[in-house]
Amino acid sequence: MIICKTPRELGIMREAGRIVALTHEELKKHIKPGISTKELDQIAERFIKKQGAIP
């Protein structure tokens, strides 16, 4: 069975994708030798919260 998304659901998915893309761009600024994945996780979490989303 094919389930179609409603326009509202598509909008939510579109916004989530936008936030993910912005988060990746933000993380690119911080990736360097010696930074831990924990530090990157913390940066991503703060950024996602600033976007009004739930990490």
N, CA, C and O atoms as a Tripos MOL2 file, in Angstrom:
@<TRIPOS>MOLECULE
protein
  220   219    55     0     0
PROTEIN
NO_CHARGES

@<TRIPOS>ATOM
      1 N           0.8440   -1.1670    0.0000 N.3       1 MET1
      2 CA          0.0000    0.0000    0.0000 C.3       1 MET1
      3 C           0.8980    1.2430    0.0000 C.2       1 MET1
      4 O           1.8670    1.3190    0.7560 O.2       1 MET1
      5 N           0.5720    2.1910   -0.8370 N.am      2 ILE2
      6 CA          1.3020    3.4500   -0.9070 C.3       2 ILE2
      7 C           0.5940    4.4670   -0.0180 C.2       2 ILE2
      8 O          -0.6050    4.7080   -0.1560 O.2       2 ILE2
      9 N           1.3550    5.0530    0.8920 N.am      3 ILE3
     10 CA          0.7940    6.0670    1.7810 C.3       3 ILE3
     11 C           1.2930    7.4270    1.3120 C.2       3 ILE3
     12 O           2.4980    7.6530    1.2090 O.2       3 ILE3
     13 N           0.3710    8.3200    1.0330 N.am      4 CYS4
     14 CA          0.7300    9.6610    0.5800 C.3       4 CYS4
     15 C           0.8360   10.5930    1.7860 C.2       4 CYS4
     16 O           0.0310   10.5400    2.7150 O.2       4 CYS4
     17 N           1.8370   11.4290    1.7360 N.am      5 LYS5
     18 CA          2.0160   12.4280    2.7940 C.3       5 LYS5
     19 C           1.0890   13.6100    2.5330 C.2       5 LYS5
     20 O           0.8180   13.9640    1.3860 O.2       5 LYS5
     21 N           0.6150   14.2060    3.6060 N.am      6 THR6
     22 CA         -0.2150   15.3990    3.4770 C.3       6 THR6
     23 C           0.7030   16.5980    3.2220 C.2       6 THR6
     24 O           1.9030   16.5250    3.4860 O.2       6 THR6
     25 N           0.1530   17.6860    2.7170 N.am      7 PRO7
     26 CA          0.9750   18.8900    2.5380 C.3       7 PRO7
     27 C           1.6410   19.3320    3.8430 C.2       7 PRO7
     28 O           2.7780   19.8040    3.8290 O.2       7 PRO7
     29 N           0.9500   19.1840    4.9530 N.am      8 ARG8
     30 CA          1.5290   19.5410    6.2580 C.3       8 ARG8
     31 C           2.7350   18.6630    6.5720 C.2       8 ARG8
     32 O           3.7830   19.1600    6.9850 O.2       8 ARG8
     33 N           2.5810   17.3520    6.3740 N.am      9 GLU9
     34 CA          3.6880   16.4270    6.6370 C.3       9 GLU9
     35 C           4.8780   16.7200    5.7290 C.2       9 GLU9
     36 O           6.0270   16.6680    6.1690 O.2       9 GLU9
     37 N           4.6080   17.0230    4.4780 N.am     10 LEU10
     38 CA          5.6870   17.3660    3.5460 C.3      10 LEU10
     39 C           6.4060   18.6350    3.9810 C.2      10 LEU10
     40 O           7.6260   18.7330    3.8560 O.2      10 LEU10
     41 N           5.6640   19.5930    4.4870 N.am     11 GLY11
     42 CA          6.2660   20.8290    4.9800 C.3      11 GLY11
     43 C           7.1770   20.5780    6.1700 C.2      11 GLY11
     44 O           8.2560   21.1630    6.2740 O.2      11 GLY11
     45 N           6.7350   19.7060    7.0640 N.am     12 ILE12
     46 CA          7.5480   19.3500    8.2310 C.3      12 ILE12
     47 C           8.8360   18.6620    7.7800 C.2      12 ILE12
     48 O           9.9140   18.9630    8.2920 O.2      12 ILE12
     49 N           8.7260   17.7470    6.8310 N.am     13 MET13
     50 CA          9.9000   17.0440    6.3220 C.3      13 MET13
     51 C          10.8510   18.0040    5.6120 C.2      13 MET13
     52 O          12.0700   17.8900    5.7430 O.2      13 MET13
     53 N          10.3000   18.9340    4.8730 N.am     14 ARG14
     54 CA         11.1170   19.9260    4.1660 C.3      14 ARG14
     55 C          11.8910   20.7870    5.1620 C.2      14 ARG14
     56 O          13.0790   21.0460    4.9700 O.2      14 ARG14
     57 N          11.2200   21.2270    6.2190 N.am     15 GLU15
     58 CA         11.8650   22.0450    7.2470 C.3      15 GLU15
     59 C          12.9510   21.2490    7.9760 C.2      15 GLU15
     60 O          14.0220   21.7840    8.2650 O.2      15 GLU15
     61 N          12.6860   19.9950    8.2690 N.am     16 ALA16
     62 CA         13.6920   19.1500    8.9250 C.3      16 ALA16
     63 C          14.9250   19.0080    8.0380 C.2      16 ALA16
     64 O          16.0540   19.0870    8.5230 O.2      16 ALA16
     65 N          14.7140   18.8010    6.7530 N.am     17 GLY17
     66 CA         15.8340   18.6970    5.8170 C.3      17 GLY17
     67 C          16.6380   19.9810    5.7450 C.2      17 GLY17
     68 O          17.8650   19.9480    5.6480 O.2      17 GLY17
     69 N          15.9510   21.1080    5.7920 N.am     18 ARG18
     70 CA         16.6290   22.4070    5.7620 C.3      18 ARG18
     71 C          17.5190   22.5640    6.9980 C.2      18 ARG18
     72 O          18.6590   23.0170    6.8980 O.2      18 ARG18
     73 N          16.9930   22.1900    8.1500 N.am     19 ILE19
     74 CA         17.7650   22.3070    9.3900 C.3      19 ILE19
     75 C          18.9660   21.3590    9.3700 C.2      19 ILE19
     76 O          20.0490   21.7270    9.8260 O.2      19 ILE19
     77 N          18.7880   20.1570    8.8520 N.am     20 VAL20
     78 CA         19.9130   19.2170    8.7460 C.3      20 VAL20
     79 C          21.0060   19.8000    7.8510 C.2      20 VAL20
     80 O          22.1870   19.7310    8.1920 O.2      20 VAL20
     81 N          20.6210   20.3710    6.7160 N.am     21 ALA21
     82 CA         21.6050   20.9590    5.8030 C.3      21 ALA21
     83 C          22.3490   22.1120    6.4720 C.2      21 ALA21
     84 O          23.5690   22.2190    6.3460 O.2      21 ALA21
     85 N          21.6280   22.9660    7.1750 N.am     22 LEU22
     86 CA         22.2680   24.0800    7.8870 C.3      22 LEU22
     87 C          23.2100   23.5720    8.9820 C.2      22 LEU22
     88 O          24.2800   24.1390    9.2030 O.2      22 LEU22
     89 N          22.8070   22.5140    9.6520 N.am     23 THR23
     90 CA         23.6450   21.9370   10.7050 C.3      23 THR23
     91 C          24.9420   21.3930   10.1180 C.2      23 THR23
     92 O          26.0120   21.5740   10.6990 O.2      23 THR23
     93 N          24.8510   20.7320    8.9760 N.am     24 HIS24
     94 CA         26.0620   20.2300    8.3170 C.3      24 HIS24
     95 C          26.9960   21.3780    7.9580 C.2      24 HIS24
     96 O          28.2080   21.2810    8.1520 O.2      24 HIS24
     97 N          26.4380   22.4580    7.4400 N.am     25 GLU25
     98 CA         27.2660   23.6200    7.0880 C.3      25 GLU25
     99 C          27.9360   24.2050    8.3290 C.2      25 GLU25
    100 O          29.1030   24.5940    8.2810 O.2      25 GLU25
    101 N          27.2060   24.2660    9.4300 N.am     26 GLU26
    102 CA         27.7730   24.7820   10.6780 C.3      26 GLU26
    103 C          28.9030   23.8740   11.1690 C.2      26 GLU26
    104 O          29.9490   24.3600   11.5980 O.2      26 GLU26
    105 N          28.6940   22.5760   11.1070 N.am     27 LEU27
    106 CA         29.7130   21.6390   11.5820 C.3      27 LEU27
    107 C          30.9850   21.7030   10.7430 C.2      27 LEU27
    108 O          32.0840   21.5220   11.2680 O.2      27 LEU27
    109 N          30.8440   21.9580    9.4480 N.am     28 LYS28
    110 CA         32.0220   22.0610    8.5740 C.3      28 LYS28
    111 C          33.0030   23.1100    9.0900 C.2      28 LYS28
    112 O          34.2160   22.9620    8.9370 O.2      28 LYS28
    113 N          32.4790   24.1600    9.6950 N.am     29 LYS29
    114 CA         33.3280   25.2400   10.2180 C.3      29 LYS29
    115 C          34.1870   24.7710   11.3960 C.2      29 LYS29
    116 O          35.2310   25.3590   11.6750 O.2      29 LYS29
    117 N          33.7550   23.7280   12.0750 N.am     30 HIS30
    118 CA         34.4090   23.2940   13.3090 C.3      30 HIS30
    119 C          35.2530   22.0290   13.1490 C.2      30 HIS30
    120 O          36.0220   21.6800   14.0440 O.2      30 HIS30
    121 N          35.1130   21.3490   12.0230 N.am     31 ILE31
    122 CA         35.8500   20.0990   11.8380 C.3      31 ILE31
    123 C          37.3180   20.4120   11.5750 C.2      31 ILE31
    124 O          37.6700   21.1240   10.6340 O.2      31 ILE31
    125 N          38.1550   19.8580   12.4360 N.am     32 LYS32
    126 CA         39.6020   20.0420   12.2950 C.3      32 LYS32
    127 C          40.2850   18.9140   13.0600 C.2      32 LYS32
    128 O          39.6590   18.2690   13.9010 O.2      32 LYS32
    129 N          41.5490   18.6730   12.7800 N.am     33 PRO33
    130 CA         42.2430   17.6140   13.5090 C.3      33 PRO33
    131 C          42.1860   17.8630   15.0190 C.2      33 PRO33
    132 O          42.3950   18.9820   15.4870 O.2      33 PRO33
    133 N          41.9010   16.8110   15.7550 N.am     34 GLY34
    134 CA         41.8960   16.9050   17.2100 C.3      34 GLY34
    135 C          40.5360   17.1310   17.8420 C.2      34 GLY34
    136 O          40.3820   16.9130   19.0440 O.2      34 GLY34
    137 N          39.5330   17.5640   17.0660 N.am     35 ILE35
    138 CA         38.2070   17.7700   17.6600 C.3      35 ILE35
    139 C          37.5270   16.4100   17.8070 C.2      35 ILE35
    140 O          37.6020   15.5660   16.9140 O.2      35 ILE35
    141 N          36.8790   16.2170   18.9200 N.am     36 SER36
    142 CA         36.2290   14.9260   19.1710 C.3      36 SER36
    143 C          34.8110   14.9230   18.6080 C.2      36 SER36
    144 O          34.2050   15.9690   18.3770 O.2      36 SER36
    145 N          34.3100   13.7240   18.3990 N.am     37 THR37
    146 CA         32.9260   13.6210   17.9400 C.3      37 THR37
    147 C          31.9690   14.1200   19.0170 C.2      37 THR37
    148 O          30.8830   14.6110   18.7090 O.2      37 THR37
    149 N          32.3740   13.9940   20.2760 N.am     38 LYS38
    150 CA         31.5390   14.5190   21.3630 C.3      38 LYS38
    151 C          31.3980   16.0340   21.2330 C.2      38 LYS38
    152 O          30.3040   16.5760   21.3910 O.2      38 LYS38
    153 N          32.5080   16.7160   20.9450 N.am     39 GLU39
    154 CA         32.4540   18.1690   20.7700 C.3      39 GLU39
    155 C          31.5690   18.5410   19.5820 C.2      39 GLU39
    156 O          30.7960   19.4960   19.6500 O.2      39 GLU39
    157 N          31.6890   17.7790   18.4940 N.am     40 LEU40
    158 CA         30.8490   18.0480   17.3250 C.3      40 LEU40
    159 C          29.3780   17.8110   17.6530 C.2      40 LEU40
    160 O          28.5110   18.5670   17.2120 O.2      40 LEU40
    161 N          29.0980   16.7660   18.4220 N.am     41 ASP41
    162 CA         27.7180   16.5010   18.8530 C.3      41 ASP41
    163 C          27.1610   17.6730   19.6550 C.2      41 ASP41
    164 O          26.0100   18.0670   19.4690 O.2      41 ASP41
    165 N          27.9760   18.2260   20.5430 N.am     42 GLN42
    166 CA         27.5340   19.3490   21.3690 C.3      42 GLN42
    167 C          27.2730   20.5900   20.5150 C.2      42 GLN42
    168 O          26.2950   21.3060   20.7350 O.2      42 GLN42
    169 N          28.1390   20.8390   19.5520 N.am     43 ILE43
    170 CA         27.9560   21.9770   18.6450 C.3      43 ILE43
    171 C          26.6650   21.8000   17.8540 C.2      43 ILE43
    172 O          25.8720   22.7320   17.7200 O.2      43 ILE43
    173 N          26.4640   20.5890   17.3320 N.am     44 ALA44
    174 CA         25.2610   20.3110   16.5490 C.3      44 ALA44
    175 C          24.0050   20.4710   17.4040 C.2      44 ALA44
    176 O          23.0160   21.0490   16.9530 O.2      44 ALA44
    177 N          24.0420   19.9700   18.6170 N.am     45 GLU45
    178 CA         22.8750   20.0640   19.5010 C.3      45 GLU45
    179 C          22.5110   21.5200   19.7840 C.2      45 GLU45
    180 O          21.3410   21.8960   19.7140 O.2      45 GLU45
    181 N          23.5140   22.3340   20.1020 N.am     46 ARG46
    182 CA         23.2470   23.7590   20.3660 C.3      46 ARG46
    183 C          22.6630   24.4350   19.1190 C.2      46 ARG46
    184 O          21.7110   25.2090   19.2140 O.2      46 ARG46
    185 N          23.2370   24.1370   17.9650 N.am     47 PHE47
    186 CA         22.7840   24.7640   16.7250 C.3      47 PHE47
    187 C          21.3410   24.3670   16.4040 C.2      47 PHE47
    188 O          20.5250   25.2140   16.0390 O.2      47 PHE47
    189 N          21.0370   23.0900   16.5410 N.am     48 ILE48
    190 CA         19.6830   22.6100   16.2510 C.3      48 ILE48
    191 C          18.6730   23.2760   17.1820 C.2      48 ILE48
    192 O          17.5900   23.6670   16.7470 O.2      48 ILE48
    193 N          19.0220   23.4040   18.4540 N.am     49 LYS49
    194 CA         18.1240   24.0690   19.4060 C.3      49 LYS49
    195 C          17.9210   25.5360   19.0360 C.2      49 LYS49
    196 O          16.8200   26.0650   19.1830 O.2      49 LYS49
    197 N          18.9800   26.1980   18.5540 N.am     50 LYS50
    198 CA         18.8520   27.5960   18.1280 C.3      50 LYS50
    199 C          17.8950   27.7350   16.9480 C.2      50 LYS50
    200 O          17.2830   28.7850   16.7520 O.2      50 LYS50
    201 N          17.7730   26.6650   16.1660 N.am     51 GLN51
    202 CA         16.8590   26.6810   15.0250 C.3      51 GLN51
    203 C          15.4180   26.4150   15.4530 C.2      51 GLN51
    204 O          14.5030   26.4410   14.6300 O.2      51 GLN51
    205 N          15.2230   26.1590   16.7460 N.am     52 GLY52
    206 CA         13.8820   25.8980   17.2620 C.3      52 GLY52
    207 C          13.4410   24.4590   17.0910 C.2      52 GLY52
    208 O          12.2520   24.1480   17.1710 O.2      52 GLY52
    209 N          14.4140   23.5750   16.8520 N.am     53 ALA53
    210 CA         14.0940   22.1640   16.6440 C.3      53 ALA53
    211 C          14.5470   21.3430   17.8490 C.2      53 ALA53
    212 O          15.2490   21.8360   18.7320 O.2      53 ALA53
    213 N          14.1350   20.1040   17.8600 N.am     54 ILE54
    214 CA         14.5080   19.1800   18.9260 C.3      54 ILE54
    215 C          15.5710   18.2400   18.3750 C.2      54 ILE54
    216 O          15.3230   17.5270   17.4020 O.2      54 ILE54
    217 N          16.7660   18.2310   18.9910 N.am     55 PRO55
    218 CA         17.8410   17.3570   18.4880 C.3      55 PRO55
    219 C          17.5580   15.8840   18.7410 C.2      55 PRO55
    220 O          18.3650   15.0280   18.3770 O.2      55 PRO55
@<TRIPOS>BOND
     1     1     2 1
     2     2     3 1
     3     3     4 2
     4     3     5 am
     5     5     6 1
     6     6     7 1
     7     7     8 2
     8     7     9 am
     9     9    10 1
    10    10    11 1
    11    11    12 2
    12    11    13 am
    13    13    14 1
    14    14    15 1
    15    15    16 2
    16    15    17 am
    17    17    18 1
    18    18    19 1
    19    19    20 2
    20    19    21 am
    21    21    22 1
    22    22    23 1
    23    23    24 2
    24    23    25 am
    25    25    26 1
    26    26    27 1
    27    27    28 2
    28    27    29 am
    29    29    30 1
    30    30    31 1
    31    31    32 2
    32    31    33 am
    33    33    34 1
    34    34    35 1
    35    35    36 2
    36    35    37 am
    37    37    38 1
    38    38    39 1
    39    39    40 2
    40    39    41 am
    41    41    42 1
    42    42    43 1
    43    43    44 2
    44    43    45 am
    45    45    46 1
    46    46    47 1
    47    47    48 2
    48    47    49 am
    49    49    50 1
    50    50    51 1
    51    51    52 2
    52    51    53 am
    53    53    54 1
    54    54    55 1
    55    55    56 2
    56    55    57 am
    57    57    58 1
    58    58    59 1
    59    59    60 2
    60    59    61 am
    61    61    62 1
    62    62    63 1
    63    63    64 2
    64    63    65 am
    65    65    66 1
    66    66    67 1
    67    67    68 2
    68    67    69 am
    69    69    70 1
    70    70    71 1
    71    71    72 2
    72    71    73 am
    73    73    74 1
    74    74    75 1
    75    75    76 2
    76    75    77 am
    77    77    78 1
    78    78    79 1
    79    79    80 2
    80    79    81 am
    81    81    82 1
    82    82    83 1
    83    83    84 2
    84    83    85 am
    85    85    86 1
    86    86    87 1
    87    87    88 2
    88    87    89 am
    89    89    90 1
    90    90    91 1
    91    91    92 2
    92    91    93 am
    93    93    94 1
    94    94    95 1
    95    95    96 2
    96    95    97 am
    97    97    98 1
    98    98    99 1
    99    99   100 2
   100    99   101 am
   101   101   102 1
   102   102   103 1
   103   103   104 2
   104   103   105 am
   105   105   106 1
   106   106   107 1
   107   107   108 2
   108   107   109 am
   109   109   110 1
   110   110   111 1
   111   111   112 2
   112   111   113 am
   113   113   114 1
   114   114   115 1
   115   115   116 2
   116   115   117 am
   117   117   118 1
   118   118   119 1
   119   119   120 2
   120   119   121 am
   121   121   122 1
   122   122   123 1
   123   123   124 2
   124   123   125 am
   125   125   126 1
   126   126   127 1
   127   127   128 2
   128   127   129 am
   129   129   130 1
   130   130   131 1
   131   131   132 2
   132   131   133 am
   133   133   134 1
   134   134   135 1
   135   135   136 2
   136   135   137 am
   137   137   138 1
   138   138   139 1
   139   139   140 2
   140   139   141 am
   141   141   142 1
   142   142   143 1
   143   143   144 2
   144   143   145 am
   145   145   146 1
   146   146   147 1
   147   147   148 2
   148   147   149 am
   149   149   150 1
   150   150   151 1
   151   151   152 2
   152   151   153 am
   153   153   154 1
   154   154   155 1
   155   155   156 2
   156   155   157 am
   157   157   158 1
   158   158   159 1
   159   159   160 2
   160   159   161 am
   161   161   162 1
   162   162   163 1
   163   163   164 2
   164   163   165 am
   165   165   166 1
   166   166   167 1
   167   167   168 2
   168   167   169 am
   169   169   170 1
   170   170   171 1
   171   171   172 2
   172   171   173 am
   173   173   174 1
   174   174   175 1
   175   175   176 2
   176   175   177 am
   177   177   178 1
   178   178   179 1
   179   179   180 2
   180   179   181 am
   181   181   182 1
   182   182   183 1
   183   183   184 2
   184   183   185 am
   185   185   186 1
   186   186   187 1
   187   187   188 2
   188   187   189 am
   189   189   190 1
   190   190   191 1
   191   191   192 2
   192   191   193 am
   193   193   194 1
   194   194   195 1
   195   195   196 2
   196   195   197 am
   197   197   198 1
   198   198   199 1
   199   199   200 2
   200   199   201 am
   201   201   202 1
   202   202   203 1
   203   203   204 2
   204   203   205 am
   205   205   206 1
   206   206   207 1
   207   207   208 2
   208   207   209 am
   209   209   210 1
   210   210   211 1
   211   211   212 2
   212   211   213 am
   213   213   214 1
   214   214   215 1
   215   215   216 2
   216   215   217 am
   217   217   218 1
   218   218   219 1
   219   219   220 2
@<TRIPOS>SUBSTRUCTURE
     1 MET1         2 RESIDUE 1 A MET
     2 ILE2         6 RESIDUE 1 A ILE
     3 ILE3        10 RESIDUE 1 A ILE
     4 CYS4        14 RESIDUE 1 A CYS
     5 LYS5        18 RESIDUE 1 A LYS
     6 THR6        22 RESIDUE 1 A THR
     7 PRO7        26 RESIDUE 1 A PRO
     8 ARG8        30 RESIDUE 1 A ARG
     9 GLU9        34 RESIDUE 1 A GLU
    10 LEU10       38 RESIDUE 1 A LEU
    11 GLY11       42 RESIDUE 1 A GLY
    12 ILE12       46 RESIDUE 1 A ILE
    13 MET13       50 RESIDUE 1 A MET
    14 ARG14       54 RESIDUE 1 A ARG
    15 GLU15       58 RESIDUE 1 A GLU
    16 ALA16       62 RESIDUE 1 A ALA
    17 GLY17       66 RESIDUE 1 A GLY
    18 ARG18       70 RESIDUE 1 A ARG
    19 ILE19       74 RESIDUE 1 A ILE
    20 VAL20       78 RESIDUE 1 A VAL
    21 ALA21       82 RESIDUE 1 A ALA
    22 LEU22       86 RESIDUE 1 A LEU
    23 THR23       90 RESIDUE 1 A THR
    24 HIS24       94 RESIDUE 1 A HIS
    25 GLU25       98 RESIDUE 1 A GLU
    26 GLU26      102 RESIDUE 1 A GLU
    27 LEU27      106 RESIDUE 1 A LEU
    28 LYS28      110 RESIDUE 1 A LYS
    29 LYS29      114 RESIDUE 1 A LYS
    30 HIS30      118 RESIDUE 1 A HIS
    31 ILE31      122 RESIDUE 1 A ILE
    32 LYS32      126 RESIDUE 1 A LYS
    33 PRO33      130 RESIDUE 1 A PRO
    34 GLY34      134 RESIDUE 1 A GLY
    35 ILE35      138 RESIDUE 1 A ILE
    36 SER36      142 RESIDUE 1 A SER
    37 THR37      146 RESIDUE 1 A THR
    38 LYS38      150 RESIDUE 1 A LYS
    39 GLU39      154 RESIDUE 1 A GLU
    40 LEU40      158 RESIDUE 1 A LEU
    41 ASP41      162 RESIDUE 1 A ASP
    42 GLN42      166 RESIDUE 1 A GLN
    43 ILE43      170 RESIDUE 1 A ILE
    44 ALA44      174 RESIDUE 1 A ALA
    45 GLU45      178 RESIDUE 1 A GLU
    46 ARG46      182 RESIDUE 1 A ARG
    47 PHE47      186 RESIDUE 1 A PHE
    48 ILE48      190 RESIDUE 1 A ILE
    49 LYS49      194 RESIDUE 1 A LYS
    50 LYS50      198 RESIDUE 1 A LYS
    51 GLN51      202 RESIDUE 1 A GLN
    52 GLY52      206 RESIDUE 1 A GLY
    53 ALA53      210 RESIDUE 1 A ALA
    54 ILE54      214 RESIDUE 1 A ILE
    55 PRO55      218 RESIDUE 1 A PRO
